[in-house]
Amino acid sequence: MATATAAPLDEFRMIWDRTPPMSRDRQHRLGTAQIARAAFALAEDESLQAISVKRVAARLGVPGNRMEQYLQSRDELLDIMLEAALAEIEIPELDLRGLAVATHQAVQAHPWLVELIGSRTPSGPAGLRFVETALRLLVDEGLSLPDAAQLLDTLLAFVAGSVRVQRRSRTAPSPAQLNVRARYLMDTVSDEQYPYLTELFSAAHSVSPAESFARGLDLVLGGIAARVPTGDRGAPPEAGSFP
């Protein structure tokens, strides 16, 4: 009877516990930081969709089959990228606002990170430290741990969303298209049918991306603060509900 071939031991280990492949000259092993830098460059030259194990291996001058013995999937490569990006966020004794601002700066520095920051669960040392710090800051505000976890997702979604909006503004319509849109809105929006939009348009003024982010962050952090039970509010709200 034929015996089954044993699978490589690394297949049953997280990427952080595996032995990385040798470099092109076989003089040293590639670390996750080197792999991440090559992936960063590819994502920034093209897009996150261009990322693949083979293409990153090619950038590093490593045979694709050797890299594939280390990385079991593209998802693991994305995990390495997220880990390296979160490692760039300096977390001394930040408050919640400082953490949000530092994360926003990291996403601005790596535009592709907007697609990972709220959609993947960090699992490497830097990522776990980031999440632990954020949860501690939220719990220190008086939130329960389940609420803290939910609100961390909300905060990260806001950070990522604000960068998406900024990126869209860089590909704004032409002046001619804007004029057509403005004339249409002036003809269409009336006090009777759209009173709130009318007031908003009449008071509209240019807001910089930095001002927009700061204002939105104030609203998010204000909502988090309102979620914290206080003696003045009586009984704490039920888990999962918001005032």
HELIX and SHEET records of a PDB file:
HELIX    1   1 LEU A    9  PHE A   12  5                                   4    
HELIX    2   2 ILE A   15  ASP A   17  5                                   3    
HELIX    3   3 THR A   32  ASP A   45  1                                  14    
HELIX    4   4 LEU A   48  ALA A   50  5                                   3    
HELIX    5   5 VAL A   53  LEU A   60  1                                   8    
HELIX    6   6 GLY A   64  TYR A   70  1                                   7    
HELIX    7   7 ARG A   74  ALA A   87  1                                  14    
HELIX    8   8 LEU A   96  ALA A  109  1                                  14    
HELIX    9   9 PRO A  111  GLU A  115  5                                   5    
HELIX   10  10 PRO A  125  ASP A  140  1                                  16    
HELIX   11  11 LEU A  145  SER A  169  1                                  25    
HELIX   12  12 PRO A  175  THR A  188  1                                  14    
HELIX   13  13 PRO A  195  SER A  202  1                                   8    
HELIX   14  14 PRO A  209  ARG A  227  1                                  19    
HELIX   15  15 GLY A  231  ARG A  233  5                                   3    
END                                                                             
